Every structure is written in structure tokens, then in C-alpha cells.
Amino acid sequence: MPKNLRFQTPTGMSDILPEEQKYYKKIYDIVAEIADFYDFGKINTPVLENSDLFAKSIGASTDIVNKEMYSFKTKGGDSLALRPEWTAPIARAYIENGMQSLPQPVRLWYFGPCFRHERPQAGRYRQFWQFGFEVFGESDSVIDAQTIQIFYNIFKELKLKNIIVEINSMGDSNCRPYYKKLLANYLKTKEFALCVDCRKRARENVLRILDCKEGKCQPIKNQAPQILDHLCDECKTRFKQVLEFLDEIELPYILNPYLVRGLDYYTKTVFEIFTGSKESNGQGPQALAGGLALQRLEPQALAGGGRYDKLVKLLGGRDIPACGGAAGIERIVKLLKAQDEGPQKRAEVSIFLAQLGDLAKRKCLKIFEEFRKANIRAAESLGKDSLKSQLNKANRLGVRYSLILGQKEALEGIIIIKNMETGKQETIKLDKAVEEIKKRLKK
Ligand code: AMP
């Protein structure tokens, strides 16, 4: 091993340090509250799943499975993968835990890390956190609109500005195959002008070309036939209904006929959510319902989702419709940091517990716990022996009272209480300290 070896986080992964936790907590609290309101139950699944679960659901020819999955063989010979997303594991859990037999719909939400071996860049990591919602067993189009509404409400609660919802329909097994053929025909003469990845996609997963960000593919993509012109009657009606629901709740959206998602299991409604700015970046602003003009600020989505009516059956369950979405937490944290909208700093510390000598230290360890149980914010420096440095810390924290316990006090069962404002000191009984402080803090 080299002598100067310094361990670092793996590429594309990072520590979430104490000063950042407040943003994660803020997001968690809002998501949990909204999930509760809409009657979602929280679910956790293992970080590892059988690799085939993802190949079968997300699609073996998708980037996520093909290029980005952390998969490996265990010592026992199982093929496992770190979850690259949550929907397939949750569908697996829904089937495995007998939730198909519960009264439907079954609504589940989650919050936790995912892993994709992507090329790391700003806003794109190899370990990232997602929260999301899944609704199983309800085919009504109102659920599609409500799923979008839930994400929209969370972003509003987080005070994110200029939220842009993009929406499309990807059709179903009735109309999508015809559209795919149409698209493949259109691309036949243009294949040479596509990027390397898209040439492969043209053969394996033609819809994914619509999602390509490479400059050279854009003119070809912009002239391509649009699925919205080729939806079957059922998909057309559903899409119209979803848009009407969104209009009803005055949720602004943009129709993006080229929106396709990177996962094969989607059918019908798909959506992505971005933040925007009111200024144009030269590509012309996009008009939102209500006459608002917004331009995507970041090309990266904050959230995405849609309907996946075939997934449960594909994974061995019954023919159960479903709809859901996921949001990327790091991208939201970045926006919260920029608007410095973390929750207020820690509740103020009211008292400081200082100690001198071994017996006093032992007793302080115990009293500190009593303050916690009594819900009184206390601080200590049990690792420090100098009284001066302990009281310096008490001063820095701006506490109202310091409690000082020396060897003599510990032996006599008393403790010194110092009013940090007036400097006045008194002694009180050690076993009455919590009660006494409670009384004084009320004044
Ligand atoms: P997806 O499962 O690809 O639809 O992703 C849902 C959301 O997760 C996206 O809209 C992003 O906000 C976030 N996300 C996806 N991949 C990454 C990544 N590699 N790094 C950070 N966030 C990501």
C-alpha cells in the first residue's frame, strides 16, 4: 500500500456533512407531511436487489441497466445490483407482500439513496437520493394529475421558484408500436447524422433518441414525427383528461411531445419537472398555461414519473395499473442552498453543564441525560478538564445558566448554578437541579 495513501469517497459519491443535513431534513419533513395528507404509507426496500428485477422492468437495453448499474455476483453466486431507482423494488415488494389483495389503491412513498454508474458532473452523481410516490391499483386519469400535483405542492412548499412541468403521453401497446415504426422509418435515411449512442438506439430502443441531448441529434429530433399525433383513442382521451384535471387545479404545464423517460416500463402519461427563469436564454421562452413565459434554467430535471400500467404484471403480479414519480434530492438541496432556505438554526441552548474531577464528570454524564429527558437544551464539554475553557464555551453559546459541579459539590450532593447574565452564583441540591432550572427558564 502506498505510504501517502489518502482515502476518499468513491468517484461521484459524497459525504452529507452536518451543515447540509438541515436541507435533507427540511425536504424529508415536507415530503412526509404531504405523503401523510395524501394517505401514502412509507416503504423501505433493501439497497440490493436481484439484478434481473431491473433488467426486466427498466429494460435491458436502457442506459440505466446497460451502462449504469452496479451489479455483481455474491460469494453465494447470486447476481445482485445496487438499486438504480425505487419503482421496480417497490413493485416487487407490493407483489411479494400480498399488497395486491389489499383494498386498492395502495399508495407508497420512499426516501433514500440510489446508485448509477454515470459520468459524474454537476447535478449528476453515482450515489444520489430520491424521494417518490407510487400508486398501485388505480387506473383513473385523475391519479396521473394528482401525482404531478403532489410533486408540484412539495416544490411550492419548499419555495422553489418558477416550476415547469413538462408532460407527454408515450402511448400504450396499441399505439406505441406503430409510432416506433414510424420513427424508425423516419430515421432510416438520417442514421449517419446521429451521434454514436443514437445509432445504437435506432436499432435497440428507438424512442430513446428523442431524449438525446447531443447537439447534432437536435435538428433530426425536432423534425421527427410526434407521438401525440399517433395516439390511439384511449390514450388520447386519457391525455386530454389529465390535462383538463391540471387546468382545473390551475397547475401550469408545457406539452413536450418529445418527452420520453429513460425507463422502458412507462406507458401513457409521462412528466418531468424543472425549475425555470423568466428570462429567455436565446431558445425562446416556453409558454405556460395562463400566459406565463418561462425558460428552463437547468437542463436537468428535478423530478420525473408517469404511468406504468404493465409493470406489476411484467414482474409476475396481476394486471394492476400504477402511476408514480421520483425526485432527485441533491438537485433540490442545491436550489435550497442557493436561496438559503434551510430551517432555522438549532434551538437555542439554555444551560451549560461544567465539571471538575472524575466523580463530577460521572455525575454530569447522568444529569445531562436528565436534562434531555426534561426537554431542556443543554450543552457540555465532558471531554475538557479545564473549568476556564468550559466556561468560555458556555459564554460562546450564550446560555442563561451554567451549572458547575466540582469534586466537593459532587460529594455533598449539591451543584453551583451561575446566572451568566448577572454573574450571581448559588448552590442548589443536585437532585433538584432539573426542576430548579425548569422553573428559572420559565421566568
Ligand atoms: P429517474 O429515475 O431517472 O427518472 O430520475 C428521477 C430524478 O432523480 C431526476 O429527475 C433527477 O432529479 C434525479 N436523478 C436521476 N439521476 C441522477 C443522478 N445521477 N444524480 C443526481 N440526481 C439524479
Residues whose N, C-alpha, C, O or C-beta is under 5 A from the ligand:
A	BS01	AMP	E85 R116 E118 G123 R124 Y125 F128 A301 L302 A303 G304 A326 A327 G328 R331
